């Protein structure tokens, strides 16, 4: 399950065997066996970089979307997307960074919302409900587009899990095609 979370929460995630074993607190042999199974099933791809092998999700596999959606549901992110993002007004960009973007189920979701001033009371109620359903804490950062542009380099959006983006934001949203 940890490997599925790692690779299918964010298609940009890549990892080496030893790094995965350390991150997951498992033996390298146990992780290697599972990586081999997922690779043989066509769910993961690997490439050699010197003497090491780098693994990543095979986004061309017909089951990638299904597994991605299952992982999102498992982490409670489907509810965050539907309830929090789907019911806000002038939202330009929404993404998750931190542990969840790296595929680590730490129990804390770092959610960043970029847009016009949000109704904080309404948003607080939605987040409380999302936390109850997902059984995870949600740390929220709301920014105007101007604030976001100033902080953009430090937010590492290129490594984030983009949940929602308008065309004008300059980012690709899996929910908008």
VODREN-533863 format. One record per residue (C-alpha): residue number from 1; residue in one letter; y, x, z. Coordinates in steps of 0.5 Angstrom, whole numbers. Example, Ala and Ser with C-alpha at 12.3 -4.5 7.8 and 13.67 -1.06 7.14 Angstrom:
% VODREN-533863
NODE  sevex  kelum     py     px     pz
NODE      1      A     -9     25     16
NODE      2      S     -2     27     14
% end
This chain:
% VODREN-533863
NODE  sevex  kelum     py     px     pz
NODE      1      X      0      0      0
NODE      2      X      5      6      2
NODE      3      X      4      9     -5
NODE      4      X      5      2     -9
NODE      5      X     12      1     -4
NODE      6      X     14      8     -6
NODE      7      X     13      7    -14
NODE      8      X     14      0    -15
NODE      9      X     20     -1    -11
NODE     10      X     24      3    -16
NODE     11      X     22      5    -22
NODE     12      X     26     12    -21
NODE     13      X     22     14    -16
NODE     14      X     18     21    -17
NODE     15      X     14     25    -12
NODE     16      X      9     30    -11
NODE     17      X      2     30     -8
NODE     18      X      4     34     -2
NODE     19      X     11     31     -1
NODE     20      X      8     24     -1
NODE     21      X      2     26      4
NODE     22      X      8     29      9
NODE     23      X     12     23      8
NODE     24      X      6     18      9
NODE     25      X      3     22     15
NODE     26      X     -4     22     11
NODE     27      X     -8     28      9
NODE     28      X     -7     31      2
NODE     29      X    -14     29      0
NODE     30      X    -13     22      2
NODE     31      X     -7     21     -2
NODE     32      X    -10     25     -8
NODE     33      X    -16     20     -8
NODE     34      X    -11     14     -9
NODE     35      X     -6     18    -14
NODE     36      X    -12     19    -18
NODE     37      X    -15     12    -18
NODE     38      X     -8      9    -19
NODE     39      X     -7     14    -25
NODE     40      X    -14     12    -28
NODE     41      X    -12      5    -28
NODE     42      X     -6      7    -32
NODE     43      X     -1      4    -26
NODE     44      X      2     11    -25
NODE     45      X      4     17    -30
NODE     46      X      4     24    -28
NODE     47      X      7     31    -31
NODE     48      X      6     38    -30
NODE     49      X     12     42    -27
NODE     50      X      9     49    -26
NODE     51      X      3     49    -21
NODE     52      X      5     42    -19
NODE     53      X      4     35    -21
NODE     54      X     10     30    -21
NODE     55      X      8     22    -21
NODE     56      X     12     16    -23
NODE     57      X     10      9    -24
NODE     58      X      8      7    -31
NODE     59      X     13      2    -33
NODE     60      X     10      1    -40
NODE     61      X      4     -2    -36
NODE     62      X      3     -9    -37
NODE     63      X      2    -10    -30
NODE     64      X      9     -6    -28
NODE     65      X     13    -12    -27
NODE     66      X      8    -16    -23
NODE     67      X      7    -10    -18
NODE     68      X     14     -9    -18
NODE     69      X     15    -17    -16
NODE     70      X     10    -17    -11
NODE     71      X     13    -11     -8
NODE     72      X     20    -14     -7
NODE     73      X     17    -20     -4
NODE     74      X     13    -16      1
NODE     75      X     19    -12      3
NODE     76      X     23    -19      3
NODE     77      X     28    -17     -2
NODE     78      X     26    -23     -7
NODE     79      X     29    -27     -1
NODE     80      X     35    -22     -1
NODE     81      X     36    -23     -8
NODE     82      X     36    -30     -9
NODE     83      X     40    -32     -2
NODE     84      X     45    -27     -1
NODE     85      X     46    -25     -8
NODE     86      X     45    -31    -12
NODE     87      X     50    -35     -7
NODE     88      X     56    -30     -7
NODE     89      X     62    -32    -12
NODE     90      X     65    -26    -15
NODE     91      X     60    -20    -14
NODE     92      X     60    -14    -19
NODE     93      X     54    -10    -16
NODE     94      X     49    -10    -11
NODE     95      X     44     -5    -10
NODE     96      X     40     -2     -4
NODE     97      X     40      5     -2
NODE     98      X     37      9      3
NODE     99      X     30      9      5
NODE    100      X     28      3      1
NODE    101      X     31      5     -5
NODE    102      X     26     11     -4
NODE    103      X     20      7     -3
NODE    104      X     20      8      4
NODE    105      X     19      2      9
NODE    106      X     23      4     15
NODE    107      X     25     -3     17
NODE    108      X     32     -3     15
NODE    109      X     35     -5      9
NODE    110      X     41     -1      7
NODE    111      X     45     -7      2
NODE    112      X     51     -5     -1
NODE    113      X     55    -11     -4
NODE    114      X     61     -9     -9
NODE    115      X     66    -15    -11
NODE    116      X     72    -19     -9
NODE    117      X     73    -21     -2
NODE    118      X     67    -24      1
NODE    119      X     67    -30      6
NODE    120      X     64    -26     12
NODE    121      X     62    -32     16
NODE    122      X     58    -35     10
NODE    123      X     55    -28      9
NODE    124      X     53    -26     16
NODE    125      X     49    -33     16
NODE    126      X     45    -31     10
NODE    127      X     44    -24     12
NODE    128      X     41    -27     19
NODE    129      X     37    -32     15
NODE    130      X     34    -26     10
NODE    131      X     33    -21     16
NODE    132      X     29    -27     20
NODE    133      X     25    -28     13
NODE    134      X     24    -21     11
NODE    135      X     23    -19     18
NODE    136      X     27    -13     17
NODE    137      X     34    -11     19
NODE    138      X     39    -11     14
NODE    139      X     45     -6     14
NODE    140      X     51     -9     10
NODE    141      X     57     -5      7
NODE    142      X     62     -9      3
NODE    143      X     67     -6     -2
NODE    144      X     72     -8     -7
NODE    145      X     71     -5    -14
NODE    146      X     77      0    -12
NODE    147      X     73      2     -6
NODE    148      X     67      3     -9
NODE    149      X     69      7    -15
NODE    150      X     72     12     -9
NODE    151      X     66     12     -6
NODE    152      X     61     12    -12
NODE    153      X     59     19    -12
NODE    154      X     57     19     -4
NODE    155      X     53     13     -5
NODE    156      X     48     16    -10
NODE    157      X     47     10    -14
NODE    158      X     43     13    -19
NODE    159      X     38     14    -14
NODE    160      X     39      7    -12
NODE    161      X     35      0    -13
NODE    162      X     40     -4    -17
NODE    163      X     39    -11    -15
NODE    164      X     45    -14    -19
NODE    165      X     50    -12    -24
NODE    166      X     55    -15    -28
NODE    167      X     56    -12    -35
NODE    168      X     63     -9    -33
NODE    169      X     60     -5    -27
NODE    170      X     57      0    -32
NODE    171      X     50     -1    -29
NODE    172      X     44     -4    -31
NODE    173      X     41    -10    -27
NODE    174      X     34    -12    -28
NODE    175      X     36    -19    -26
NODE    176      X     40    -19    -32
NODE    177      X     36    -16    -37
% end
